[in-house]
């Protein structure tokens, strides 16, 4: 799943992916993007991540804290909330169900 995944398809799962990443450890915007890149998601437009993080924060899925990096720059770190953990669990369940359905269709069942 690199640069050839359609942006429309990716937008539908990006929030879930970000929740899974943030459930592992809090991170800041660029760090989240880097983590997604490390998983092979290379073509995420820069204008996509921060509005989604803001939306997720407004929905109560994430909380934020400012931290000063070793470089002296302030960074906004995102933490998953209890509601975010519940949404992550729901995403994973729905993802597995969808994968099963699509696999069935693709295999002609």
C-alpha positions as CSV (number, residue, x, y, z in Angstrom):
1,X,0.0,0.0,0.0
2,X,2.2,2.8,-1.1
3,X,1.6,5.7,-3.5
4,X,-0.8,3.8,-5.8
5,X,-3.7,3.6,-3.2
6,X,-6.4,6.0,-4.1
7,X,-6.8,8.9,-1.8
8,X,-10.6,8.3,-1.5
9,X,-10.0,4.7,-0.4
10,X,-7.4,5.8,2.1
11,X,-9.5,8.6,3.6
12,X,-12.0,6.1,4.7
13,X,-9.5,4.3,6.9
14,X,-7.0,7.0,7.9
15,X,-8.7,7.8,11.2
16,X,-8.6,4.2,12.2
17,X,-5.0,3.8,11.3
18,X,-4.1,6.9,13.3
19,X,-6.0,5.6,16.3
20,X,-4.0,2.3,16.1
21,X,-0.7,4.2,15.9
22,X,-1.6,6.5,18.8
23,X,-2.8,3.6,20.9
24,X,0.8,2.4,20.8
25,X,2.3,5.7,22.0
26,X,1.5,9.4,22.0
27,X,3.0,11.3,19.1
28,X,3.0,14.7,17.3
29,X,1.8,15.4,13.7
30,X,5.0,14.8,11.8
31,X,5.8,11.7,14.0
32,X,2.4,10.2,13.1
33,X,3.1,10.9,9.4
34,X,6.5,9.2,9.7
35,X,4.9,6.2,11.5
36,X,2.4,5.9,8.6
37,X,5.3,6.2,6.1
38,X,7.1,3.4,8.0
39,X,4.1,1.2,7.4
40,X,4.2,1.9,3.7
41,X,1.6,4.7,3.5
42,X,3.8,7.1,1.5
43,X,1.4,9.3,-0.4
44,X,-0.6,11.0,2.3
45,X,-1.1,14.7,1.4
46,X,0.3,17.1,4.1
47,X,-3.1,18.9,4.3
48,X,-4.8,15.7,5.4
49,X,-3.3,14.8,8.7
50,X,-3.7,18.0,10.7
51,X,-7.4,18.6,9.9
52,X,-8.1,15.0,10.7
53,X,-6.2,15.3,14.1
54,X,-8.2,18.4,14.9
55,X,-11.5,16.7,14.0
56,X,-10.5,13.6,16.1
57,X,-9.7,15.9,19.0
58,X,-13.0,17.8,18.7
59,X,-14.8,14.4,18.7
60,X,-13.1,13.5,22.0
61,X,-11.1,10.7,20.5
62,X,-7.8,12.4,21.2
63,X,-6.4,14.9,23.8
64,X,-3.4,17.1,23.3
65,X,-0.4,18.3,25.3
66,X,2.4,20.7,24.3
67,X,5.9,19.4,24.8
68,X,9.2,21.1,24.2
69,X,11.5,19.0,22.0
70,X,15.3,18.8,22.6
71,X,15.6,21.2,19.7
72,X,13.6,23.8,21.7
73,X,10.6,23.6,19.4
74,X,7.2,23.2,20.9
75,X,5.2,20.2,19.6
76,X,1.6,19.3,20.1
77,X,1.4,15.7,21.2
78,X,-1.7,13.7,20.6
79,X,-2.9,11.1,23.2
80,X,-5.7,8.6,22.5
81,X,-8.6,8.9,25.0
82,X,-11.0,6.2,26.3
83,X,-13.4,7.1,23.5
84,X,-10.6,6.9,21.0
85,X,-9.7,3.4,22.3
86,X,-13.3,2.3,21.9
87,X,-13.4,3.8,18.4
88,X,-10.1,1.9,17.6
89,X,-11.7,-1.3,18.7
90,X,-14.8,-0.7,16.5
91,X,-12.5,0.2,13.5
92,X,-10.6,-3.0,13.8
93,X,-13.7,-5.1,14.1
94,X,-15.3,-3.3,11.1
95,X,-12.0,-3.6,9.1
96,X,-11.8,-7.4,9.6
97,X,-15.5,-7.7,8.5
98,X,-14.9,-5.6,5.4
99,X,-11.7,-7.4,4.5
100,X,-13.7,-10.7,4.6
101,X,-16.4,-9.3,2.4
102,X,-14.0,-7.9,-0.2
103,X,-12.0,-11.1,-0.2
104,X,-15.2,-13.0,-0.8
105,X,-16.2,-10.8,-3.7
106,X,-12.7,-10.8,-5.2
107,X,-12.4,-14.6,-5.0
108,X,-15.9,-14.9,-6.5
109,X,-17.7,-16.5,-3.6
